[in-house]
Structure formats: C-alpha cells, structure tokens
C-alpha cells in the first residue's frame, strides 16, 4: 500500500505540513498544569514516527477553569515549556499546535470559586455554575488572545480554539446550555458572538501568519447544537477569514460515549456529524478540513482523502497504543502495529479521573522517558527464562524477555495462546479485545520464543530447563462458591446446581441448554458481567441483571462504555436490580433480595451466571517456592496469578517482569 494521498503535504495558511496524518488534542494530564519531561517524551515519540502534525493537550486559558490538571496557559511562565516541546517536535519535522480551551460549567476556578458558563445550568458532573456577565465575557475573550500569543511566542505553529464537546464556547453555541436573553443568547448569530470575538482576539494577538482554527462538534443531543448549525458556523467564520482549518468532531460531555467511542463503535463512527461539518468548508479551499473518529490505519485515512471527505485525518488512540503507527505503515509493516482495542480503560479513564494518561496494551504510554522500548539494549549475557502461562501477562513477559535478548521458553497448558481473553472476545461488542493477544502471539513467535502448547508445566518440567528466571503467569479462575464482597458472611446458596455457570463456561453452551430466562449476578462491576448479559440477550433470553453496586457497571463508567451497553441491553427483555444480593439458586428459579431491605423475590432462572472476583492460580508457584529454599533462579508472579485484576494490570506486570530480569547470584563453591 503506497498511501499516496496521505503522504502529500498540505498547506495551513502559509504553513506547510509534510503529510496528512495528525494526532489531535487529547488529555494526558502528565504535567499537572505545565509541560514536563513526561509530556515531551510522550509527544516526541509520536513525532519521531513521522506524523505531520500534533496538537497538544487541552490548554486552559484562564484560572476560572484551572481545577483541571491540563496545561495552564494564563501566564507567561508557560512560554519556556511551549518552547521546549515545540523544539523537540520540530526536530522531527513535525508541526505543533495547541488547543486553547475553557471548560466552563464542567470545571471550577483553581481557587475553588464556582464554575462559569453561558447560563446557570448545571453540568452533569458538578454544581450549578455562575452565569457570565459581559465583563466576564470580555475578560475571557482577552484570555484566549493572550494564551494564543504565548503559544506563538513559545514557538508553536498554530492554535486550535475549542468550539466543541460542551466546552465553554460550545456552551454558548448550544441552545440547551445557553438560555440567555441578551446579545449573547437567542438566535445562532448571537450565540456565536462570543466565539467570534475570541477568534478576532486570537488573530489580533498573533497576526495573520499564525495558524488559527477551531474544533467543532454538534451536541449529539435533542434540541442541542445541530449539524446544520455547525455548518452555518463554519461558513460564517470562513467568510470572515477567521479560521485556517476546521476540525470536525461529534458529541459532548453530556454524552461522553459520543466523544470517545469505544470498541463497540465502528471506524469512522463520527463521520455522520463531522463529515457534513467539515464539508461546509468545501467552497473555502484555504480552509483545511480535518476529521477524527476511531481511525486506526493509514489505509482508512488515505481512502477518506481520496474520497474528498477531508484533507487531514486524525489517528489518536491507535497512536497511544503504538507510537510508530505511521512509520511502520509507511515501511510496509502495518501488520506489526500494536492494535488499539478501544477499551478506553487507561486513556479515557486515566484522563477523566485526573490520574494521567496510560494505555491498557502499551505500558510505556505516558512513561516513554523511562519505558520506551527504544531504550532496551540487548543483554550481553542472555538468561534462560521460563514463562508459565500464555495469557496476556505471560505473552508480554515472553515478548519483553526476548526483545532483551534472553532465551525464552513459554509453557501453555491449553492448545492455544490468549488465556481468559479467548473467552472475553466471544462476547458481543468485545471482539476487538482479542486483537491484542493475537498481536502478542505473532510477536513471540517472530522473536523466536520457544512456545510449548498443551503443556501443563509443573515443577519438574520447569527445573528441567535449568532456568535463570521463572515468571509465573498462570492467571486466575472464576470463584463459584457464592461469596460476595459486600456480604462475605452470607454466601449464595445453591451454587453447585447444574444450571449455574461461570462467565468462562457460558459461551460454550448450546443454545437449547440456556433456556428462556437467565440471571446474571455481578459482584465485580466491570465489562465481564455486561458481556455475558449482552450475549444472553442476543440469544433471545429474558435477563435479570443483579448487582451489589448502586449503579450498572460502575467500573465501566469512566470508560464511557456503560451507558451504550445499558441502552443495548434495554432493547431486549432486560431487568436491572441494583444493590441486590443473590440469596439462593434452585433448578429453574432463584431468589434475590436487597442489601438495604428485607424484600425477597423469587424469579424464573433457567440459567444463572455468577461473575465474582476470581481466584489466582498459584499451584506451580507454591511448588517452586516450597522446594526452593536456596533458589538457583529468580521467581516472579505477574498478572492475575499475583492478584486477579484487569487486562491493563496483566500486560503492565508482564512487561515489567520480562523486561527487568536479574540473575540470582549463586553462592560460590569454596574448596579447601
């Protein structure tokens, strides 16, 4: 694949960008208000791959939204940090923009004062903001201009003013968040007034040579800012020569899933909104049209450009998962790209929680300064490394050990690699989760790892390899004794009945054995029970979903995946019971109650699926410990074998275990 259109340069105003792939702005929150070495290393890793343009993180222009740990650009102290990161990216021929924004209703003042917005309407995340008066508006207009000037003085090539995603300017644009009756409210022309004044201030502060554009999205909500409204906005701003580019997007914080579509959304899922928005600039050929929407490959991007849908295409989460998407693809090695699985578990959830960006499948993301695989130097004296378990933790451990130059043997008890992911990927809307274990499998084979399938390695088999290091990644198994975290002293009765299954078993059952009614008990609050429920609904069963939690799938909420899943489930015969407890299971029915209350309910249940916290499989580890008082090899646990958790923990621990191996210093033999 030649990617001929992707590799063409594109002009922004007087600025030439070397190709048509850009990495759009997203929250990393690594610098906690500034741009630190972790930020620079993160962005530079993507610039080195060859991407043409990078837009830095959400950048706050005024302390009235400074409680968010994004880049703070309201005083000149940020200029040297802009200079440091622009120099780093320019070294690789990559152009650099920053995104000037204000969170409005969503984030309060850095000093704890109330948030501000177009109107006194509450954010779904917080209390009621203060409605801005005209003095506030004038101050914010000036703040946007000053922040853009600091970006220019710091060597950046342009600024993207955030008009979308229910940030402050979008709050003025949307009739659902702007109910003002003055000259900043009412018809669209009035609602656009604040944004137009911001762009004029930015132009005045930075001059005509500095690239200025906007990111714009519809509200993706009833009676909100429509796609047609957005088209009118683009045409109006382009006619006034206020924008050099339009970056089209979709959605808002009132529907987070629309902003950050996960693995259950198709590639290009934003195009129904972003496509028409950017097409409004078709008659203004000096305005660059940019789109995003879960695109992962240069092939997809090239086709969009060929079809004249856009001039530039964003690749974002795929570039978090593998910073070398661009260079590998151009070199004809697209099959070597580590896949983004769209889980949102560490990128979106890490950002929305304020803990900082990470990646489920790439432990180095956000930590490139000390974990980039470019830093690995093959060892001078290879160790014999035995990895027990071929799930995500074991595969990643074997991969890193092999990259480091060690001689690696991997034992897997079953006839295929992948571990528990082999169950998960069979559920509706979870197929992409299997992409990472398929990639890991290809990697370990290509690196020359000695993979031994259908081999249950016990102590004798491991010792026969004369290892210098052993990594136990034997995973975990479902807990089926009825234990619950909220009521550990009251286990569910009847868990040994023949109609009770684990999430590992349910996908292998013939349809006729499932019956007509099912109960799914969720003790964990993550995607596992949700996946089971979706599978059963799709099979035509009536499903009652009982959870001990006070809401549906709370651990999925930060990933923006729980609301879409609940919508899908409610298209079938689905009942949700929160703060519930499963009391007893019988053939054909079960009884449940509530953690707060005495009501007991018996319902039909041909099938019952228990999703509880798993138990680590540690038999092999214990056998090695019990007979290895004076160890001749290092011994580590990784992933669920250490403690049952999630995929991110498994891959991270496998990475660290396989990467940082140290030989055991064996006692010297002294002869007299």
Beta strands, then each sheet from edge to edge (+ up, - down):
strand 1: 10-12
strand 2: 15-17
strand 3: 21-23
strand 4: 53-60
strand 5: 71-72
strand 6: 95-101
strand 7: 116-117
strand 8: 130-131
strand 9: 158-162
strand 10: 211-217
strand 11: 245-249
strand 12: 288-291
strand 13: 312-314
strand 14: 384-388
strand 15: 407-411
strand 16: 450-452
strand 17: 469-472
strand 18: 476-477
strand 19: 500-502
strand 20: 517-522
strand 21: 542-547
strand 22: 574-577
strand 23: 580-586
strand 24: 588-594
strand 25: 601-605
strand 26: 607-611
strand 27: 615-616
strand 28: 634-637
sheet 1: 1+ 2-
sheet 2: 5+ 4+ 3+ 13+ 12+ 11+ 10+ 9+ 6+
sheet 3: 7+ 8+
sheet 4: 16+ 15+ 14+ 17+ 28+
sheet 5: 18+ 27-
sheet 6: 19+ 26+ 20+ 21+ 22+
sheet 7: 23+ 24- 25+
end
